[in-house]
Amino acid sequence: MKDDISSSSIETEAVEIVRVSGDRRERKKDIVVKEAIYSINVNGTRVAGLACTPSDLQGLAVGFLMSERIITSYADVQDLSVKEDECTIEVETRGNLKFSSVERIATIVSGCGSSSSARPLELLRAWKVTSELTISVSSVISLTKEFQMASDLFRSTGGVHSAAICKPSGIIFFRDDIGRHNAVDKVLGTCSIKGISTRDKVLLLTGRVSSDVMIKAALREIPILVSQSAPTHLAIELASESGITLVGFARGERMNIYSHEWRISSSA
């Protein structure tokens, strides 16, 4: 794996707990994942508040702003700074903004993944992903095994979702967050910052695939999305219409292919 995946003290906190086992009680120290609420300010205007794990915040901001179509690429960013003492991410853009008023302000909580913009589903239905990328079943199995071993933070806390951008041969970037949408934005934002195309990559997830996650993938023209969890019916519909191969319940040697089966080959 080419990226640092180790957890750090900025992501965890030691707390005192009482562990109960039958009639026995024991006071112990436990490790939990940290949560912070960061405001994203664009040219001085607060556009969102994200409940997140306080790491990889630049990637999170860029990925979120691209997903919301406030910026179209990292080239739109003139300056980006994280102010940890104020829990803000300050972004200055080049040219005009893509949002119309301060009424776009929203708080995006870690679990629901609701969006601050009312993007019509017709946008995605008209979007066509045409990549010829294919991956073998054995490669999907290898990627998911690598993925399961990647998160030190999950093993220590059990409290995060994970996302990774991959080649068929292995993981390129891996990120954790308390929110599954944040984890996706972090890896996509990192790709944008580093100038790495996602048009020939696989997006690997731990969390449920809903329509808003599918929109994030489609807008970045990702041809294959693999999750260890379930997709929703609308995510399946949108994947089928936009040309994305959607794989769910990828666990061990089993997986369900919901759309564009041709990209998943049986041979190695």
Buried (B, 14 or more C-beta within 10 A) or exposed (E): BEBEBEBEEEBBEEEEEEEEEEEEEEEEEEBBBBBBBBBBBBEEBBBBBBBBBBBBBBBBBBBBBBBBBBBEEBEBBEEBEBEEEEBBBBBEBEEEBBBEEEEBBBEBBBEEBEBBBEBEBEEBBEBEBEBEBBBBBBBBBBBBEBBBEBBBBBEBBEBBBBBBBBBBEEBBBBBBBBBBBBBBBBBBBBBBBEEBEBEBBBBBBBBBBBBBBBBBBBBBBBBBBBBBBBBBEBBBBBBBBBBBBBBBBBEEEEBEBBBBEEBBBEEE
